[in-house]
Amino acid sequence: MSKNIIITGTSRGMGFELVHLFANQGHNVLALSRNAQPVNNLNFDNITSFAFDLCKQEDYLKVKEFIETEWEQVDILINNAGLLLNKPFAETSFKDFTQVYQTNVFGVAEMTRIVLPFMKNDGHVVTISSMGGIQGSVKFAGLSAYSSSKGAVITLMELLAEEYKESGPQFNTLALGAVQTEMLAEAFPDYKASTSALQMAEYIHDFALNGNKYYNGKTLQVSNSTP
């Protein structure tokens, strides 16, 4: 049975791969990113794509209108969009922190709030976080804004799972280790991750479809490196 799935951050990397994985299975996908062009070039009847900025209030209304007129309900929301900043803390400005948190925290909160009224009790909200957001994990200098924002969404999903535990949907977070994406390459040009964007997308795809049968309010650490 096909599901209605919203994915943010779909112009490249894991988000782009996820759109394909779901669409090829026959699911309906709303692909949201600031640059809609890569997904627009695909000839799929079951993919809808338009330019969307997590920092623009009016863009959320476009999503709400689309759901109301085209779908009526949403089965899965994947909060995948993220902004990665690698900069020494002393050089990180108020504006830098604001931009990172607007995308990685406020955007996740607002997108979830907009979509929730259209989700049933067995819906699934999956938020992509980072191992850097896990308390006690190995930290990397230069990621004060990024990793702290990824810690914030972990707690946010735990709170929403508690608040909606009677009515659903389920809320879970995947804290990913390093994945070889364009975003990683831009922030750390010399680093090569062992996991590809497609490999991680396949894991996220399966978890989004089935993980809420076993988990709610949980953070799963998805990393093949030690620590």
Secondary structure, 3 states (H helix, E strand, C coil): CCCEEEEECCCCHHHHHHHHHHHHCCCEEEEEECCCHHHHCCCCCCEEEEECCCCCHHHHHHHHHHHHHHHCCEEEEEECCCCCCCCCHHHCCHHHHHHHHHHHHHHHHHHHHHHHHHEEEEEEEEEEEEHHHCCCCCCCCCCHHHHHHHHHHHHHHHHHHHHCCCCCCEEEEEEECCCECHHHHHHCCCCCCCCEHHHHHHHHHHHHHHHHHCCCCEEEEECCCCC
